[in-house]
Amino acid sequence: MTDIAAAPPVLPDPRGPLLERMEIEITHLDAQRTVGRMPVAGNTQPYGLLHGGASAVLAESLGSIASAMHAGADRIAVGVDLNITHHRAVREGHVTGVATPLSLGRSVAAYEIVITDDEDHRVATARLTCQLRDRPPGA
């Protein structure tokens, strides 16, 4: 699925205020592969490099969305562990993150998120673990 507006009602619109502020665009969405893109401009640290926290936001967002797709409409996914290793600096262009499952269980989902630059160099590798819980009433 590539049309985010047509996302199934498993999760609310994934374009929340943080993703909008960081200009993160979700380009593919399903439990087996979720892809998003983010500009470097506006998401840098004082030295002009892509901020590590921005990479972490991209990674956690993609892994959480994919986990929610796996969880289904009657459950929610809550991130409980994120680690990220930064491999190389990026000063311009965009970065793309791809979340793929490491383990998809009934109560836990774990994803690897690989972030690359416009030249397909690996910028960062992250792992996100989400706990899958019953959807609370009204959520």
C-alpha positions in Angstrom: 0.0 0.0 0.0 1.4 3.4 -0.9 -1.5 5.8 -0.4 -1.4 6.8 3.2 -4.8 8.5 3.0 -6.2 5.1 2.2 -4.5 3.5 5.2 -6.8 0.9 6.8 -8.5 2.0 10.0 -6.0 0.0 12.1 -4.3 3.2 13.2 -5.1 6.9 13.2 -3.6 9.0 10.4 0.1 8.4 10.9 0.9 12.0 9.9 0.9 13.5 13.4 2.4 16.9 14.4 5.9 15.6 14.8 6.1 13.9 11.4 4.6 17.0 9.8 7.1 19.3 11.6 10.0 17.1 10.5 8.5 16.7 7.0 8.5 12.9 7.2 6.6 11.4 4.3 5.4 7.8 4.6 5.7 6.3 1.1 4.8 2.6 1.7 2.8 1.1 4.5 2.3 -2.5 5.6 3.4 -4.8 8.4 6.1 -6.4 6.2 7.7 -3.2 4.9 7.1 0.4 5.9 9.1 3.1 4.1 9.4 6.8 4.9 11.5 9.8 3.7 12.8 12.9 5.5 14.7 15.9 4.4 18.0 16.7 6.1 17.4 20.4 5.9 15.6 21.6 9.0 16.6 18.4 10.9 20.2 19.1 11.6 22.3 19.7 14.7 24.5 22.8 15.2 27.3 21.5 12.9 25.0 21.1 9.9 24.8 17.4 10.1 21.6 15.3 10.3 20.6 15.2 13.9 20.8 11.7 15.5 17.5 12.4 17.2 15.9 13.1 13.9 17.1 9.7 12.6 15.6 8.1 15.8 12.3 9.8 15.2 12.2 8.5 11.6 13.1 5.0 12.8 10.6 4.8 15.7 7.9 6.3 13.6 8.3 3.7 10.8 8.7 0.8 13.2 5.7 1.9 15.3 3.5 2.3 12.2 4.5 -1.1 10.9 3.9 -2.7 14.3 0.4 -1.1 14.5 -0.4 -2.6 11.1 0.7 -6.0 12.4 -1.3 -5.6 15.6 -4.6 -5.1 13.8 -7.6 -3.0 14.5 -8.4 -4.3 18.0 -4.8 -3.8 19.3 -2.3 -1.0 19.7 1.5 -1.0 19.4 3.6 0.8 22.1 7.3 1.3 21.6 9.3 -0.1 24.6 12.9 -0.2 23.3 14.7 1.7 20.6 18.4 1.6 19.8 20.1 3.2 16.9 23.7 3.2 15.6 24.8 6.1 13.4 27.2 5.0 10.6 27.9 8.1 8.6 27.1 11.8 8.5 24.6 13.5 6.0 24.6 17.2 5.3 22.0 17.5 2.5 19.3 15.8 0.5 16.9 13.3 2.0 17.2 10.1 4.1 15.0 7.1 3.6 14.1 4.6 6.3 12.8 1.1 5.6 11.3 -0.9 8.5 11.2 -4.7 8.1 10.2 -7.2 10.8 12.7 -9.2 12.9 9.9 -10.9 14.9 6.1 -10.6 14.7 4.4 -12.2 17.7 1.1 -11.9 19.4 2.4 -9.6 22.2 5.7 -8.2 20.8 6.8 -7.0 17.4 10.4 -6.1 16.6 11.6 -4.3 13.5 15.0 -3.4 12.0 15.0 0.1 10.4 17.7 0.9 7.9 18.2 4.5 7.1 20.1 5.5 3.9 21.0 8.7 2.1 20.2 9.7 -1.5 23.2 7.7 -2.7 21.9 4.6 -0.9 24.7 4.7 1.7 23.7 3.3 5.1 23.4 6.3 7.5 22.0 4.5 10.5 20.6 1.1 11.7 17.9 1.0 14.3 16.0 -1.7 16.1 12.5 -1.0 17.7 10.6 -3.3 19.9 6.9 -2.7 20.4 4.5 -4.2 22.9 1.2 -5.1 21.4 -1.8 -4.4 23.7 -5.5 -4.6 23.6 -7.0 -1.3 22.3 -8.4 0.7 25.3 -12.0 1.8 25.1 -12.3 5.0 23.1 -8.8 4.8 21.6 
